[in-house]
């Protein structure tokens, strides 16, 4: 009877150990699944970050191109203003010569 009791106690102990092992296996599997989920999330975040960095680089390049175009247009505008000023000065000089000629003609004929 003592041997049967001892055997039953060992069986119960083995069953408890077996239950603990199964719980540990489930815990390890759960942790592994969580780790895989974390890895997938990390990969998705890294992909998103890389896409955002590329988009930022594209936007920066577009901004730089727009600034260069603006600088070119500004230079062309200054050149045009200079040409307008030269044309206006030539017109004013021509008008002054015309007025002088008219005054000279008026003085000669009068």
GILIN-V741967 format. One record per residue. N is the residue number from 1. RES is the residue in one letter. SS is DSSP state (@ for helix, = for strand, . for the rest). OMEGA is omega in degrees with one decimal (none if undefined). D_FIRST is the distance of its C-alpha to the first C-alpha in whole Angstrom. Layout:
BEGIN
n,res,ss,omega,d_first
N,RES,SS,OMEGA,D_FIRST
N,RES,SS,OMEGA,D_FIRST
END
This chain:
BEGIN
n,res,ss,omega,d_first
1,X,.,179.7,0
2,X,@,178.8,4
3,X,@,177.7,5
4,X,@,179.2,5
5,X,@,178.5,6
6,X,@,178.9,8
7,X,@,178.7,10
8,X,@,179.0,10
9,X,@,177.8,12
10,X,@,178.1,14
11,X,@,178.6,15
12,X,@,178.2,16
13,X,@,178.1,18
14,X,@,178.5,20
15,X,@,178.2,21
16,X,@,178.4,22
17,X,@,178.6,24
18,X,@,176.3,25
19,X,@,178.0,27
20,X,@,177.6,28
21,X,@,179.2,30
22,X,@,177.8,31
23,X,@,178.6,33
24,X,@,177.2,34
25,X,@,178.4,36
26,X,@,179.1,37
27,X,@,178.9,39
28,X,@,179.3,40
29,X,@,178.6,41
30,X,@,178.6,43
31,X,@,178.9,44
32,X,@,178.5,46
33,X,@,178.3,47
34,X,@,178.6,49
35,X,@,177.2,50
36,X,@,176.7,52
37,X,@,177.5,53
38,X,@,178.2,55
39,X,@,179.3,56
40,X,@,178.3,58
41,X,@,178.5,59
42,X,@,179.4,60
43,X,@,179.1,62
44,X,@,179.0,64
45,X,@,178.2,65
46,X,@,177.3,66
47,X,@,178.9,68
48,X,@,179.5,70
49,X,@,178.5,71
50,X,@,178.9,72
51,X,@,178.7,74
52,X,@,178.3,75
53,X,@,178.2,77
54,X,@,178.7,78
55,X,@,177.9,80
56,X,@,177.4,81
57,X,@,177.9,83
58,X,@,180.0,84
59,X,@,178.5,86
60,X,@,178.5,87
61,X,@,178.5,89
62,X,@,178.1,90
63,X,@,179.5,91
64,X,@,178.3,93
65,X,@,179.0,95
66,X,@,178.0,96
67,X,@,178.0,97
68,X,@,178.2,99
69,X,@,178.1,101
70,X,@,178.2,102
71,X,@,177.6,103
72,X,@,179.8,105
73,X,@,178.6,106
74,X,@,176.8,107
75,X,@,178.8,109
76,X,@,177.9,111
77,X,@,178.0,112
78,X,@,177.3,113
79,X,@,179.4,115
80,X,@,177.7,116
81,X,@,177.3,117
82,X,@,178.5,119
83,X,@,178.7,121
84,X,@,179.4,122
85,X,@,178.2,123
86,X,@,179.4,126
87,X,@,178.9,127
88,X,@,178.1,127
89,X,@,178.4,129
90,X,@,177.6,131
91,X,@,179.5,132
92,X,@,178.8,133
93,X,@,179.2,135
94,X,@,177.7,137
95,X,@,179.1,138
96,X,@,177.4,139
97,X,@,178.5,141
98,X,@,179.2,142
99,X,@,179.6,143
100,X,@,178.6,145
101,X,@,179.2,147
102,X,@,178.4,148
103,X,@,178.5,149
104,X,@,177.4,151
105,X,@,179.8,153
106,X,@,179.8,153
107,X,@,-178.9,155
108,X,@,-176.5,157
109,X,@,-175.4,158
110,X,.,none,159
END
